[in-house]
Amino acid sequence: MHPKDEKLQPRLGTELRMARMRLELTQEQVAKAVGFVPTVYGRIERGDMMPSTPKLKALCVLLGISADVLLGVNPSEDPPMQAPPPPPPGEPPELRRLAMLVRELPPERFRLFRVALRSIAHPDEEE
């Protein structure tokens, strides 16, 4: 293994953990959304293993973090670990977490959720 590669797995795990915590997600929620068994995702965050390229891409999209940050890509120097950028304006972490939870609802519960949401948003309208 190349000497710099020894830093890669721990760096990736730390950056993933920081991004997940910024979004207030659990390891289980992230694992489920990307298609990992929760224990496997936990090993990735601890720096014990690397995800496949497709799973790495899915993690980047889900957590809103650049692969460059996760992999420490910087041709001139080895960048220090830093917090991932905040979610785009108008998209608070709570909204991302809610969207993930809604996507996991079975169809019958999703319909119920829509009815409840409409009644909260527009209390004077009938379904």
C-alpha positions as CSV (number, residue, x, y, z in Angstrom):
1,M,0.0,0.0,0.0
2,H,1.3,3.5,-0.9
3,P,2.1,5.5,2.3
4,K,-0.5,8.2,1.6
5,D,-3.1,5.4,1.0
6,E,-2.9,4.6,4.7
7,K,-4.5,7.9,5.5
8,L,-7.3,7.5,2.9
9,Q,-9.7,5.1,4.7
10,P,-9.6,7.1,8.0
11,R,-10.0,10.4,6.2
12,L,-12.9,9.1,4.2
13,G,-14.6,7.7,7.3
14,T,-14.2,10.9,9.2
15,E,-15.5,13.0,6.4
16,L,-18.5,10.7,5.9
17,R,-19.3,10.8,9.7
18,M,-19.1,14.7,9.8
19,A,-21.4,15.0,6.7
20,R,-23.8,12.5,8.2
21,M,-23.9,14.2,11.5
22,R,-24.3,17.6,9.9
23,L,-27.5,16.3,8.3
24,E,-28.6,14.7,11.6
25,L,-28.8,11.2,10.1
26,T,-28.1,7.9,11.7
27,Q,-25.7,5.4,10.3
28,E,-28.7,3.1,9.8
29,Q,-30.5,5.7,7.7
30,V,-27.5,6.4,5.5
31,A,-26.8,2.7,5.1
32,K,-30.4,1.9,4.1
33,A,-30.5,4.8,1.6
34,V,-27.4,3.7,-0.1
35,G,-27.9,0.0,0.1
36,F,-25.4,-1.0,2.8
37,V,-25.9,-3.3,5.8
38,P,-25.6,-0.9,8.7
39,T,-22.6,-2.7,10.2
40,V,-20.8,-2.4,6.9
41,Y,-21.4,1.3,6.7
42,G,-20.2,1.6,10.3
43,R,-16.9,-0.1,9.3
44,I,-16.5,2.5,6.5
45,E,-17.0,5.4,8.9
46,R,-14.5,3.8,11.3
47,G,-11.9,3.7,8.4
48,D,-11.8,-0.1,8.4
49,M,-12.9,-0.5,4.7
50,M,-13.6,1.4,1.5
51,P,-16.9,1.6,-0.4
52,S,-17.1,0.6,-4.0
53,T,-17.0,3.4,-6.5
54,P,-20.8,3.3,-7.2
55,K,-21.5,3.3,-3.4
56,L,-19.0,6.2,-2.9
57,K,-20.9,8.2,-5.5
58,A,-24.2,7.5,-3.9
59,L,-22.8,8.6,-0.5
60,C,-21.6,11.8,-2.0
61,V,-25.0,12.6,-3.5
62,L,-26.9,11.6,-0.4
63,L,-24.7,13.5,2.1
64,G,-24.0,16.5,-0.2
65,I,-20.2,16.1,-0.1
66,S,-17.6,16.2,-2.9
67,A,-15.6,13.0,-3.6
68,D,-12.6,15.3,-3.8
69,V,-13.1,16.1,-0.1
70,L,-13.7,12.5,0.8
71,L,-10.6,11.3,-1.0
72,G,-8.4,14.2,-0.1
73,V,-7.7,15.1,-3.8
74,N,-5.4,18.1,-4.0
75,P,-2.4,17.8,-6.4
76,S,-0.3,20.4,-4.6
77,E,-0.6,19.2,-1.0
78,D,-2.5,16.9,1.4
79,P,-5.4,19.1,2.5
80,P,-6.4,19.2,6.2
81,M,-9.8,17.7,7.0
82,Q,-12.5,20.3,7.1
83,A,-16.2,20.4,7.6
84,P,-18.3,19.7,4.5
85,P,-20.2,22.7,3.0
86,P,-23.6,23.4,4.5
87,P,-26.7,22.4,2.5
88,P,-27.8,24.8,-0.2
89,P,-29.8,27.9,1.0
90,G,-33.4,27.0,1.6
91,E,-32.6,23.4,2.2
92,P,-32.1,22.8,5.9
93,P,-30.8,19.5,7.2
94,E,-34.2,18.7,8.7
95,L,-35.8,18.9,5.2
96,R,-33.3,16.4,3.8
97,R,-33.9,14.1,6.7
98,L,-37.7,14.4,6.3
99,A,-37.4,13.7,2.6
100,M,-35.4,10.5,3.3
101,L,-37.9,9.3,5.8
102,V,-40.8,10.0,3.4
103,R,-39.1,8.1,0.6
104,E,-39.0,5.1,2.9
105,L,-42.7,5.1,3.6
106,P,-44.8,2.2,2.1
107,P,-47.4,3.4,-0.4
108,E,-50.4,3.3,2.0
109,R,-48.5,5.3,4.6
110,F,-47.3,7.7,2.0
111,R,-50.9,8.5,0.9
112,L,-51.8,9.0,4.6
113,F,-48.8,11.3,5.0
114,R,-49.9,13.4,1.9
115,V,-53.4,13.8,3.3
116,A,-52.1,14.8,6.7
117,L,-49.6,17.3,5.2
118,R,-52.3,18.8,3.0
119,S,-54.6,19.2,6.0
120,I,-51.9,21.0,7.9
121,A,-50.8,23.2,5.0
122,H,-54.4,24.0,3.9
123,P,-56.7,23.4,6.8
124,D,-59.8,24.9,5.0
125,E,-59.6,22.6,2.0
126,E,-61.2,19.2,1.8
127,E,-59.5,16.1,0.3
